[in-house]
Amino acid sequence: MTDLLGFGFVQRALVAVVLSSVLLGGLSHLVLARRLAFFSAALGQAVLTGVSLGVLLGEPLDAPWGSVFGFSLLVAVLLVWARRNSSLPTDTLVGVALAGTLGLGVCLLVVITQQFNVHQLEAVMFGSVLTVGPADLALLGVLGLVVLFAVGWLENRLLLSSLDERIATASKLADARDEYAFVVLLTVAIVISVKVMGALMVEALLVIPAAASRNVARHVVGVVAGSVAVALVAGVSGLLVSARFNAPSGAAIVLGLVGLFALSLSVRALSARSPR
């Protein structure tokens, strides 16, 4: 396995996975605290639709990022607006958005297949971390740092409003600004991580790390540290397995995340049964 690390593309892939794991794992606890797991799935689907839209508008097949970010951001902001101005449950609104973006994406994909080979879009859909270049690393590093810094500045207010509905109601205006700001930052994190994980796999790194960490951690700091650790372990091990056996990198990382989640459940069950 160590001989693989001698290749430049594997080294770049390893750096990309570490950066994405720290970024998405660092956001994971807030995604769960604010009950945005299903929301992140809708954003992942919006990325796929944005890819199809970008290709039809003439953007490069391997980098339709303008349309991806624009469409994903539009969906995210509209979902927050609908949630704050509707009496319907959040999961209902997200379900409507998910169905709408899926329907639009399928229609656009059918049009694309008449002009291009759909396999040319697989890297964006499923991830192609082994093709990451220096420019991708620079973008991921710089924007990832900006996102984490901004989220760190907002974190206390985001956690407080998600845990105490009375405070959130009393400071409705501030909570609205914070919520819009967070979904914008979350959208940026998802879009810049698509190259590594693929649109279909990003949700796993936003949900599973904190879910696994919550099974064993006893306080917020432990959940955050555990989320990043789970994302890093799954990301690096999934990448090495992917490079060694020529498996899809995103899928290998997700399987690693699921395995660590199952392990955390086992640890929690054993600790609950052990005498105190």
C-alpha positions, 0 to 999 in steps of 0.5 A: 500500500505504501508504494501508492503514496509515491505517485503524485496523483495519490498524494494530491488525492490524499490532501484533498480527502483530508481537506474535505473530511475536516471541512464536512466533518467540522460542519456535521454536528451543526447539520444534525443539531439544526435537523438539516440531514434531509436538507443536505440530501436536497442540496446534493440532488440540486448539484446534479441538476446544476451539472446538467444545467451547466453543460446545456449552457455551454460550461465545460463537461468536467467543470460546470461549477458556475451553474452548480453553485448558482442552482444549488444556492438558489434551492438552498435559499428558497428552502429556507425562505419556504420553511420560515414562511410556511406552516408545513413541516420542514421535511415536507418542504424538502421533499417537494424540493427534492422531487422538483430538482430530481424531475428537472435533473432527469429531464435535463439529463435526457437532453444531455445524453442526446448530445454527450456521453453521460459517462463524461459526467460520472466524475462529478456525480460519483467523485473522482478524487484521483484526478484532483489537480493543484487548482482544485486543492487551492480552491478547496483549501482557501474556500474551506478555511473561509467556510470553517472560520465563518461557521466558527464565528456563528456556531454558538448562535446556531447551536443556541437557536437550534437547542432552545426554541424560545430564544430562537423565537425571541431573536427571530431576525438574528436567527433568520440571518444566521440561518441564511448565512449557514445554508450559504456556507453549507452550499459552498462546502458541498460544491467545493467537495463534489470533486472529491466525494461526488454529488451523491456521496457528500451527504454522507460526510455531512451526516454520518460523522456527527451521528457516529460521534454522538453515540460515544461523545458526552459533550459538544467539544467531543462531538465536534472532535469525534466528527472530524476524526470519523471523517478523517479515518473513513476518508483516508482509509476509503481513499487507500482502498479505492486506489489499491482496488480501483474502486469508486473513491466516494463509495469506498469512503461512504462504506468506511463511514457506515462501518464506523457508525456501526462500530460506534453503535456497538460501543454505545450498546456495550457501555450501556450494558456494562455495570457502573 
